[in-house]
Amino acid sequence: MLQEIPTLISYLKDIIRGDRRYIRFFWDQLITGKSERDTWSLDFNLAEIILPRIILLRIFKVGYPACFDKEEEWDIILDKMIFAFEKVMECEGGPSEFEDEIDEGLKLFGKYYRGLWW
């Protein structure tokens, strides 16, 4: 429940500004821990969750997927994923001059999804 407080405060500010939709969002968030507002800019919201965890994995990893010969190969893949999620967060859904790098990093994220553990 404590992790929901910043979201609930944000919704209250929007209610005060007169946006009545946030009454439902606030109530849903309070009762269930989620609301349909969570799906707005879902790519950005997911990047916000994923990026810090991939960074921590890069720092604290204790191995790498068996498909790689060296740890450095895995580091390069993780760096490309990190770069992609950083750029997703910077442009928040708008166009970016790094579209090719973003696409590559996101494809690698999907390809090695099951290797993101230690």
C-alpha positions in Angstrom: 0.0 0.0 0.0 2.8 2.4 0.8 4.1 2.2 -2.8 0.7 3.5 -4.0 0.9 6.8 -2.0 2.7 8.9 -4.7 0.1 7.7 -7.4 -2.8 8.4 -5.1 -1.4 11.9 -4.3 -1.0 12.6 -8.1 -4.7 11.5 -8.6 -5.8 13.8 -5.8 -4.1 16.8 -7.4 -5.8 16.0 -10.7 -9.2 15.7 -8.9 -8.6 19.1 -7.3 -7.8 20.6 -10.8 -11.3 19.4 -11.8 -10.6 16.3 -13.9 -13.4 14.0 -12.7 -11.9 10.9 -14.3 -9.3 10.8 -11.6 -12.0 10.1 -9.0 -12.5 6.7 -10.5 -8.7 6.2 -11.0 -8.1 7.2 -7.4 -10.8 4.8 -6.1 -9.6 1.9 -8.3 -6.0 2.5 -7.2 -7.0 2.6 -3.5 -9.1 -0.5 -3.6 -7.3 -2.8 -6.1 -3.8 -1.2 -6.4 -4.3 -0.5 -10.1 -6.4 1.6 -12.4 -7.0 2.0 -16.2 -4.7 5.0 -15.9 -1.8 2.6 -15.6 -2.3 1.6 -19.3 -1.7 5.2 -20.6 1.8 5.3 -22.0 2.3 1.7 -21.0 5.6 1.6 -22.8 6.9 4.4 -20.7 5.5 2.9 -17.5 7.0 -0.5 -18.2 10.4 1.1 -19.1 10.3 2.9 -15.7 10.0 -0.5 -14.0 12.4 -2.5 -16.2 15.3 -0.1 -16.7 16.5 0.1 -13.0 16.3 -3.7 -12.7 18.4 -4.3 -15.8 20.9 -1.8 -14.6 21.1 -3.7 -11.3 21.4 -7.0 -13.1 24.3 -5.6 -15.1 26.0 -4.5 -11.9 25.3 -7.6 -9.7 25.2 -10.4 -12.2 26.8 -13.7 -11.1 26.9 -15.3 -14.5 25.5 -15.1 -18.0 23.3 -17.2 -20.3 24.9 -20.4 -21.5 24.5 -19.3 -25.2 27.4 -16.9 -24.7 31.1 -17.8 -24.6 32.2 -14.9 -22.5 30.6 -12.6 -19.9 31.6 -9.6 -22.0 29.1 -10.7 -24.7 26.3 -10.6 -22.2 27.4 -7.2 -21.0 27.1 -5.8 -24.5 23.6 -7.2 -24.8 22.6 -5.7 -21.4 24.1 -2.4 -22.4 22.0 -2.3 -25.6 18.9 -3.1 -23.6 19.7 -0.4 -21.0 20.3 2.2 -23.8 17.0 1.3 -25.4 14.9 1.6 -22.2 16.7 4.9 -21.4 15.8 6.3 -24.8 12.2 5.1 -24.5 11.9 7.0 -21.2 13.5 10.1 -22.7 11.2 10.4 -25.6 8.0 9.2 -23.9 6.4 7.7 -27.0 7.5 10.5 -29.4 10.0 10.0 -32.2 13.6 9.6 -31.4 16.8 9.8 -33.4 17.7 6.5 -31.9 14.8 4.4 -33.3 17.1 1.7 -34.7 19.0 1.3 -31.5 15.8 1.3 -29.5 14.3 -1.4 -31.8 17.5 -3.5 -31.5 17.6 -3.2 -27.7 13.9 -4.1 -27.3 14.3 -7.1 -29.6 17.3 -8.3 -27.5 15.1 -7.8 -24.4 12.5 -10.1 -25.9 15.1 -12.6 -27.2 16.9 -12.9 -23.9 13.9 -12.3 -21.6 14.4 -15.7 -19.9 18.1 -15.0 -19.3 17.3 -11.9 -17.1 18.0 -13.6 -13.7 20.8 -14.6 -11.4 
